[in-house]
């Protein structure tokens, strides 16, 4: 079975879908370096969960700067650089900004983002995990922290829909859209092998994969 060819692969999806766990599993399977979003180091995140309007801008700018710094180590033109797998897509940062910031805050964020975005190259492949909101909530209760487990249904629905809209228009990289409801690579090597095989066949454009079929 052939492994997918890439320099930088991203696993994305709404909170609770399992992107960090899958990214770690793929990094081990494909002998790649793992870049994980360091949400626990964001000093504004707890304030945001407690009062979204008060903490949104600081939380978003901290994530923006941190993501850009992490991705700066990737040089796709260097043939001898290690392969990377991350659980965040830099371009998607704007999704959360549009969801959580008011107009004035968003205008400031967009000015900063426009300066930093040209410094970050798009990945070679994005694996976008989808799942219904009830599945996201169940996974958050099982795997998430205390703050994430308290996210309400309305916010998760807005977030899941925002992801759908974002990836409907995203065309900077090939995208594999995966129905993750029946996908559990941590518990099944067969599930992981099937996903890796699907990834190895991806060329340009948008592709869909339903492991339950």
SVG drawing of the C-alpha trace seen along z (x, -y; Angstrom):
<svg xmlns="http://www.w3.org/2000/svg" viewBox="-29 -49 47 53">
<polyline fill="none" stroke="black" stroke-width="0.4" points="0.0,0.0 1.5,-3.3 1.8,-6.2 0.6,-9.7 3.3,-12.0 3.4,-15.3 5.5,-17.8 2.7,-19.2 -0.6,-17.5 -3.4,-19.1 -6.2,-17.4 -9.0,-19.8 -12.6,-19.9 -14.7,-21.4 -13.9,-21.0 -14.6,-17.5 -14.3,-15.8 -11.0,-14.2 -8.5,-16.0 -5.7,-16.1 -5.9,-12.4 -6.0,-11.5 -3.1,-13.9 -1.0,-12.2 -1.9,-8.7 -1.0,-9.7 2.3,-11.3 3.3,-8.0 2.1,-5.9 3.7,-8.1 6.9,-9.0 6.1,-12.7 6.7,-15.5 3.6,-16.5 2.5,-20.1 -0.4,-20.4 -2.4,-23.6 -1.4,-24.6 -4.7,-25.6 -3.8,-25.0 -1.1,-27.7 -3.5,-30.4 -4.0,-32.5 -7.2,-34.1 -9.1,-30.9 -10.7,-30.3 -11.9,-33.9 -13.4,-33.4 -15.3,-30.3 -16.6,-32.1 -17.5,-35.3 -17.0,-35.1 -17.5,-38.8 -14.9,-39.8 -12.2,-37.4 -12.7,-36.8 -10.2,-39.3 -7.3,-38.5 -7.9,-34.7 -8.0,-35.0 -4.9,-37.1 -3.0,-34.8 -4.0,-31.8 -3.1,-33.6 0.4,-34.5 1.1,-31.1 -0.1,-29.3 2.0,-31.5 5.1,-30.9 4.6,-27.1 4.2,-26.9 7.2,-29.1 9.4,-26.1 7.9,-24.4 9.8,-25.1 8.0,-23.3 10.8,-24.2 13.4,-22.2 13.4,-18.6 15.4,-17.5 13.0,-19.0 11.0,-16.6 7.4,-15.9 4.8,-17.6 1.3,-16.8 -0.7,-19.5 -4.1,-19.7 -4.8,-23.3 -5.0,-25.1 -3.7,-28.7 -6.3,-29.9 -9.1,-28.6 -8.1,-31.0 -10.4,-33.5 -13.4,-31.2 -13.2,-31.6 -12.6,-35.3 -15.7,-35.8 -17.7,-33.7 -16.6,-35.3 -15.5,-39.0 -17.6,-42.1 -17.1,-44.3 -14.5,-46.6 -12.5,-43.7 -12.7,-41.7 -11.4,-44.7 -8.4,-44.9 -7.9,-41.1 -8.1,-41.2 -5.4,-43.9 -3.0,-41.7 -4.0,-38.5 -3.3,-40.1 0.3,-40.9 1.0,-37.4 -0.8,-35.2 1.7,-35.6 4.4,-34.1 2.5,-30.8 2.4,-28.3 -0.8,-26.2 -0.5,-22.5 -0.2,-19.7 -3.4,-18.0 -6.2,-18.8 -8.2,-16.0 -11.4,-17.6 -13.3,-15.6 -17.1,-16.0 -19.5,-14.7 -23.0,-15.6 -23.3,-17.9 -24.5,-15.1 -21.3,-13.1 -19.1,-16.2 -20.8,-16.7 -20.3,-13.0 -16.6,-13.1 -16.1,-16.4 -17.6,-14.8 -15.3,-11.8 -12.1,-13.4 -12.3,-17.2 -11.5,-19.3 -14.0,-20.7 -14.4,-23.9 -14.9,-22.3 -17.4,-19.8 -19.6,-22.8 -19.9,-24.2 -23.6,-24.4 -25.4,-22.9 -26.1,-26.3 -22.4,-27.3 -21.4,-23.8 -24.0,-24.0 -22.8,-27.4 -19.2,-26.2 -20.0,-23.0 -21.9,-25.1 -19.1,-27.6 -16.7,-24.8 -19.0,-23.5 -19.1,-27.0 -15.4,-27.5 -14.4,-24.3 -17.1,-24.8 -15.0,-27.7 -11.5,-26.7 -9.3,-25.9 -5.7,-26.5 -5.0,-22.7 -6.6,-19.4 -9.2,-18.5 -10.4,-15.0 -13.8,-15.4 -14.3,-12.5 -17.4,-11.4 -15.8,-10.6 -18.8,-9.2 -17.8,-5.6 -14.0,-6.3 -12.0,-5.3 -8.3,-4.8 -7.2,-4.9 -9.1,-1.7 -8.7,-0.1 -5.6,0.3 -7.8,1.3 -9.6,-2.1 -6.3,-3.9 -5.0,-1.8 -8.2,-2.5 -7.9,-6.2 -4.2,-6.3 -5.0,-4.4 -7.7,-6.9 -5.3,-9.8 -2.7,-8.3 -5.1,-8.6 -6.0,-12.2 -4.9,-14.6 -6.3,-18.0 -9.7,-19.4 -12.2,-18.2 -12.9,-14.5 -15.3,-12.7 -14.8,-9.6 -17.5,-7.8 -15.8,-4.9 -19.2,-3.5 -20.1,-2.8"/>
</svg>
